[in-house]
Amino acid sequence: DGHLDVAGEAVREVLAVPIPIPTSTAPMLTATNLDGYTPLMLAAMHGHLLAVREIVKFSSIVSKDDDFGTVEQQRDPEGNTARDLALKHNHDEIYAFLATK
């Protein structure tokens, strides 16, 4: 449920405790929802900096570039990357972080 994910993320941000992601979830990093958004895109759109950092960090450990590129390079149906979405939604800190990747 999306509400649980947002609530869990809020708790993790408040506690500043990164929660490890099992390697079995690696394919989910590039999966998209029905609207064509990846977990990274959703985190960037909604201003969840800790989630963005953890997704990027985890993706660099478990996945290599493939035909789709890195998770940071994936695009939504309108051609936006997670960085583009962060900018559109005025999340400057996330935009700056993703610009370094």
N, C-alpha and C positions, 0 to 999 in steps of 0.2 A: 504494500500500500504506500502510495507516495507521501501521505501525511506522516506515516511512521518514519520514512526515510528523512524527511525534513526535520522532524522532532529529534531523531537520533543524531542528525548532523548538528543541530543546535546544541544538544547536550555535549557532544564532542568538542565543539568550538568553545563552549563555556569552560569545560574542564581542560581544554588544550591537551587532550590525551588521544594521540593517534591510535586508531583501532586497526590491528592487522587484517589484511584481506587475504583469505585463503587463495592459493594459486588456482584452485578449481574454478574460480570466478573470472579468470583471465579473458575468456571469450566474451564475457559480458561488457568488457571495456569498449569494444567496438560495436556492440549490438545497439540497435536503435529502437525507440518506441514507435508507436503508430504514426507519430508526427515527424519521424525522421531524426530525432535528437538522441545523441549518445549521452551517457552519464556525465561526461566532461562538459558537454554543451549545456545540460540542465544545471549543473553546479555553477557554471560560469554565468548563465542567465539569471540565476537566483541569488548571486552574490555569496556563494559558499566557498570562501577562499581556502579553508582547510581541506575541504573535499577536493577542490581543484588540485591542490598540492599533492594530496595523497594519490589521486588518480594518475597524475603525471608521473609521480615517483614510482608507483606500482607498475605502470605500463612500461616504464623503461627497464624494469627488472624482468618481467615475464614475456614481453612481446618484442618482436623485431619488426622492422619495416616490412610490409608486404605490399600487395597490389593497391591497398588503400592508403598507404603511408602510415605515419604515426597517428596516435589518437588526437594529437593537437592539429593535425592537418586534415582530418575528416571534415566533410561539409554536410550541412543540412540540405533539405530539398531546394532551398533558395540560394544555396551556394555559400552560406556563412560558416566560418570556422567558430570554434568556442571563443577564440579571441575576439572575433567580430561581434559575437553575441554579448560578450562582456561589455564591449564598448557601447553597443546599442542600448544596453540596460544601465549604463552609467556606473559600472563597477570597475573603476580606474585601476585599483590595486590588482585585480585579477587580470585586467588587460595588460598591465605592465609585467606581471609575472609570466604570462603566456608569451609575451613578446620576446622573452629571453630564452624560450624553448625552441 
